[in-house]
Amino acid sequence: MSEPALSIGLFYGSTTCYTEMAAEKIQAQLNSLFDEQVVSIHNIQEVNLNKCEQYDILIFGISTWDFGELQEDWESHWEEVYQLALGDKIVALYGLGDQIGYTDWFQDALGMLHDAILPSGCTIIGYWPNTGYEFAQSKALTEDKSSFVGLSLDDENQYDLTDERIETWCHQLLEELGQ
């Protein structure tokens, strides 16, 4: 008997479609690596966050707005984030931000989402090195400041690196999942 397929739920909020486009690229990359359709995408504007509980593995996508603000769809569901039963889940995060225009708040929403789900007891994977970025401050840095708490994308200033970063990160996720 073969093992049941993994079920990965990718939940994102997107105002300008960049976080959505990244979600689609992550889905395509992971489905290709698994050689089957394992990733289901959900726009949190259209689904209840409780749907997360149907999946073994979760990927959350969020963008930082203005001066370290949450993306509006995440902001409208923020209290629900604290209520999610994630204790037995594996979670990876990705974020979009502007490291030049908002250098003091780069990826802050990613850090806030990480900090909101961490107390749930979930296992967080997919930490990402902070090399190759130029910013002053970020709430998304690990305690030792060597990595971001998830994949960090900047489609405003480094769009040409997005596909490569997504591909590398997806391979990293597979390694961390033991696949």
Secondary structure, DSSP 8 states (H G I E B T S, - for coil): -------EEEEE--SSSHHHHHHHHHHHHHHHHHTS--EEEEETTTS-GGGGGG-SEEEEEEEEETTTEE-HHHHHTHHHHHH---TT-EEEEEEE--TTTTTTSTTHHHHHHHHHHGGGT-EEE--EE-TT---S--TTB-TTSSEESSEEE-TTT-HHHHHHHHHHHHHHHHHHTT-
